[in-house]
Amino acid sequence: MANFVVANLLTGGVVKGISLDVDATRPLCHIRADGGVVKVKLADVKALFFVRDLAGNPERNDVQAVAAEDPRQRGATMVEIRFKDGERIVAFTNRYPPRTAFHYVVPVDPASNNSRILINQAAVASLTPVSPDRESGG
């Protein structure tokens, strides 16, 4: 299945396009961007965002709290991910702590443009569990 993806690179670069072969256990994926197919090494990625729309909405801020009735929190741990570059994401993970160099999370905001995110643990400054009923930490 084709996925719209946005690869945020450790260098600060961004590759946007469509990918058929993202796999956390493989060293690279291919992204069909406007300029052709780009080979992206997962080790060079800060995070790879599976998005609903490649344009996104840079003005929108995702909700950082979860509704009590949200079924996605069953069996998951809500975590705050702080990247070394200062970016912060609040998401659900099915495995805490992560046991691999790359792992998936799902944004807490069900209306987020991101449907899931592949995290490169090497780009993470901290990953900590948070209470689902906490106030937004901004």
N, C-alpha and C positions, 0 to 999 in steps of 0.2 A: 504494500500500500504506500502510495506517495505521501510524504509528509512535508508541510511547510516548516522550514527550520531557520533559525537564526543562530549562527555560531559566533559567540563573543570570544575572541582570541585573547590569550595572555598578553599579547603585544598591544592590545587596545583596538585592534582591527575587528571588523565585522564581516561575515559572509552570510548573505541571505539567499535563500532559494528553496529548491525542492530536493528531497533526498529519499531514496528507496532502501538505503543500506546502513542506517545508523544501528550500531550494535555495541554495547558497552564492553563486550569481550573482544572486540577487534581493534586493531591499532589505528584504523582510519575509516573515513566515510567519504562519499562523493556527494557534492552539492551542486546541482544544476542551477547556476546563477545566470544573470543577464549576459555575462561575458563568456559563457560556456561552462564546462564541468570543472569544478575545483576539488582537488583532493585535500581533505582536511585531516590532519593527524589529531587524534583525540588528546594526545599529550600537549598539544599547542592550544587547546581550547580551555577557557575558563569555565564556561557552561554552554550547553547546546539547548536552545529553547525550541520546543515543538509548539508552533503558534497556529492560531486560527486564521490570522491575517498577517501577511508579511509587512504591510504598512504600519500596523500597530497604532497606538495612540500615545505619543510621548507625554501628553498632558495628563493622562489618567494615572492615578495612584491606586494600586491594588489595596483592597481591604486586608488588614493584618490580623483580624479576629475571626473566629469561627462561630457560626450559629450552633446552639446546643443540639438542634435536631439534625445537623448535617451528618448524613450516613457515612461520608468519606472518612470520618475520624475513627470509626470502629476498626480496631485492629491496627491502627496507625499511630505513630508518634508525631506530634506537632513539634517542629524544630525551627529555630532561627539560624539561618546561615549568614555569616558575615565573611565576605570575600576579602582578600588581601588588598584589593583596590578600594575598599570601603562600601561597595554595594551590599545591600541587605535584603534577604528574601525570607519570608515566613511560609513554611510549606509542610505538607505531610510526607512522611517516609514510612515504608513498611518494614524497614530494618534500621534500628538504632542500637548501637552505633553502626555506621556503615563498615562493611568488612572488605570492600574492594576499592580500588583507586577511582572508579567511576560508579556513580549510583544515581538512581532516578528519584525525584521528588515531584509532588503535585502541589501547585499553589493553593493556599488556603482560600483565596478569593475564587468562588466558582465562576465568576464573570470575567476573570483574567483572560487576556489574550493568549497567555501561555497555558497549554493543556497539560504539559509535563515538562520537566527540565532534567537534562543529564548533567550532573555536577562532576567536575574534575576536583577531587579532594585536594590535590596539590595547590589549587587556587584558593582554598578556604583557610581563613584565619581562625574561625571558630564555628562550631556546629553544636548547638545546645538545645535540649528539649525545653519547651515552654508550655505553660498551662493554657489549655484551650479557652479558659474564661478570663484571661488576662486582658488588660487594656492595651490598646495599640501602643507600641514602644517607639514609633516613628522612626 
